Amino acid sequence: MTNLKTLTAAVALATFGMASTAAMAQAQDPAQDPAQQQYGAPEQQAAAAPVSDEDLQKFVDAANEVSEIRDEFTGRLEGVESQEDAQALQLEAQEKMVEAVEESGIDVTQYNEIATRLQADPELQERAEAMN
């Protein structure tokens, strides 16, 4: 059950993180070739590289922290009555999740790449579960 929570949290952060990372990348370099913005060739090459044990351990540590943050904020969201308060709590949770990931020693992009690969790579899943 904990592994499922961890993977769920990883996917949640990946979903939020990818959207904000893509928006930040476009805002920072609007002159970039549109084909590169859409396909991100360097990112695809990086995704093909094997995940080191060190990076996977950092991911697992970060995912555990993200799971705790998600659990905390899920409880807090249940008591919120307005949409504005809910959005503020979601933003706060996302900021704390990003901070937890970065404090683990990997960046959000790396975290998202590993989270995405975990969904499709049973061997990587086994390695991650063994580290948990």
N, C-alpha and C positions, 0 to 999 in steps of 0.2 A: 504494500500500500504506500509506503514512503517513497519507493522508487517511482510509482505512478504519480504521486504528488510532485516529486522533483521534476519529472519529465513534463508534467502539465505546467508547472511554473516556468520551466525553460521555454516551452512553446509560447506561453503567454508573454514572456519578456521578448522572445524573438519576434513575435507579432508586433508588439508595441515598438520595439527597438528598430526593426527594419523600416517601419514607416517613418519614424523620426530621423533615423540615420539617412535615409534616402532624401528626405526633405532638406536636411542640413547640408548634404552633399550638393544638391542642386542650388541651394541658396549661396553656398560658398564659392561655387565655380559655374556661374551661369553661361560662360563662354565655352564650356566643354562641349565637344562634339555630341550631338543627341544620341548617336549610336552607342557611344561609350556610356552615357548616362543610363540608357535602357538596359544594356547587356552586361556592363561591368566586366570586361574580359579579364582583368587582373584578379578580380574576386573569384571568378570561376576557376582560374588556375590555382589559386590558393586553396580553394575548397577541395581540389583533387589531391593535395598533399596529405600525407598521413598525419593523424593527430598524435603528437608525442604524449608519453605517459605524464610528463610534467604539465602540459597544457590540459590534458583530460582531468588530472587531479584538481587543477585550478578551476576548471569548469564545474566539477562535482562539488567543490567547496562553495563556489558561487551559487550553484543551483540550490544547495541546502539553505543558504542565507535567503535567497529569493523566495523559497518556499515558506520560510518563517515569516517574511515580510508580507507575502500574499495572505497567509493565514491571519495575521494581525489585522490587516486592512479589510479583509472580508468581514470579520466581526464588526469592525468599526462602520463599514458601509451599511450594515443591516439596520443601524439606528439612525441613519440619515434620512431626513424628510424631503429636502429640496434637491433638485437636479444640480444646482450650482455647488452645493456642499459635496455632493457625490463626485462631481468632476474635480473639485479641489482635492478631495481625498485620493482619487485615482491618480492625479498628477503627483501628489506627494509620494504615493506608493511607487510610482514609476521612477521618480527621482531617487528614492531610497534603493530600489532594485539596481539601478544603474550604478550607484555608488558602491553597493555590495559587490557587483561584478568587477568594477575597476579596482577595488581594494583586494580582490582575490589575485590580481596580477595579470588579468587578461582584459582586453577591451570589449565593448559591447558587440562590435562586429565579429570578433573571434568567437564570443559566447554564442551569438546567433548562428554562426556557421556550424559550430559543434552541435548545437541543439537541433538544427535542421538535419545534419548528417545522422544524428542518433535515431531519428525517426525511420531512416531507411537502411541502417547498417546494423544488423544483429550482433556482429562481432564487436563493434564499438559499444553497443549497449551492454554487452557482457563485461567488457573492460571497465566501463563506468560503474556498473553495479558492484563489481569486485572492489572498487575503490571506496564505495560508500559505506 
